[in-house]
Amino acid sequence: MWREISITTRAATDFLEVTGELAADLQKSGVKTGMGTVFVPHTTAGIMLNENADPDVLYDLKQALDKIFPHSLNVAHSEGNSAAHLKAALVGSSVTLPVEDGRLKLGTWQGVYFCEFDGPRRRKLWVRWEGK
């Protein structure tokens, strides 16, 4: 069964670490060994794994994405959020997370980040834990 986690973003571009929320949801699920899928049902937001120790990494990522996809980009989509759609397509809409001993099995410096590219908004994450 898919579970839903609500997210409130604070800025036009916002990277929110959701590792804690996912770990809490995993505990509620009762899955001890298996996999989790986290899916973002939005076309101007994404989900990623990245470093959670140095905030400069997220700053650098935002700068790089803004350079690759500036708001001034000449595009056909006329709603004014084409850069957000392009960033979301590059980052992706899902991640798969291993579960062992009832915990997320992430690398030492890894965290899970919800990536907002057209905020601030109320958003959703859909999560499914499978295993035993």
N, C-alpha and C positions, 0 to 999 in steps of 0.2 A: 504494500500500500504506500502511495506517495504521501508524504507529510509536507506541510507548508510552514516556512519561516518568513516572517515579515521583516522588511528592512526599510529604514528611513535614511535616505541619503541627505547630505548637508550642502553639497555644492554641485556645480555643473559637471566637474570631474571629481570623483571621490573614490578612494580605495578604502573599503571598510573590511577589517579583518573579522571574519566570521568563524574562525576555528573554534572558539569557545562555544558559540551557539550550536555548531555542528556536533561537538563533543557531548554537550548536554542532551541534544536530541538523540544521539547514538545511545546514551545511557538509558533513556526512556524506551528505546526500541527493544532492548534486551539482547541484541545481536552481540555475540562474543567473538566470532571468527567469520569473516566474509568480506564483503565489499559494499561501499556506499556510492551512489550516484547523486551528484548535486547538479541540478539543471536550472538555468535562468530562463524564464518564459518571456523575455523582453528582447526587442531588436536593437536597443540602444544601451544595453548593459551586458556585462559578461562575468565570468568567474575564472580565477586563476590560482595556481600555487606560486608562491614567491617567497623571498626572504622576509622574515618577520623580526629580525634583530636590529637592522639599521634602517631608519625611516628615509635616509637619503636614497635608497634603492627605489622606493615608490616615487619620490620626487623626480629622480632621473627618468623613470618610466613615463611619467606624465609629460615631462619635457620632450622626450623622444616621440611619443605618440602625437603630441601637438605639432611637432616639426614635420612628421610624416603626413599627418592629416590636419592641416590648419583649417580654421573656420572660413578662411578666405578662399578655400579651394573652389575652383570653377566646376560646379556639378549641375546635373539636371534635376535632381530631387529638390523641390522648391520649398520644403518646410523649414529649412534653415538648420537642420540637424544631421546633414549628410556625414559630417566628420564623426559624429557619435555612432552612426550606423557602421561606418568603415572601421572604427576602433573596436567596436563590439565584434565585428566579423573576424578581425585579426586575433583578438584575445580568445574568443570562443564562448560557447554557452553551456559547457558542462565539464565536470571533472569527475574522475573515478578515484575513490579513496580506499585503501586497504584498511581492514580492521583486524586486530589481533588482541586477544585477552581483553576484549571489550573496550579497546581504545583505538583511536586513530593512529595508524602506523605511518608517521611522517618523518622526513629527514630532520636533522638537528635544527636547521634554521628555517624550515618550511612552515608557512601559514597559508590558510585559504582566504582569498580576498574576493569580496564582491566588488565589481568594477562598474561604477556609474559614469556614463559619458553624456547624459542629457538631463541632469538633475537641476535642483534637488527634487526628489520624488519619493513616493511610497512604492516599494518594490516587493517582489516575492522571490523566494528560493523554493524549489521543489526538491525534496530529498527522499531517497529510498535506500533503506539498509536491507541487505540480503545476506543470508548465511545462517549459522546456527548459534 
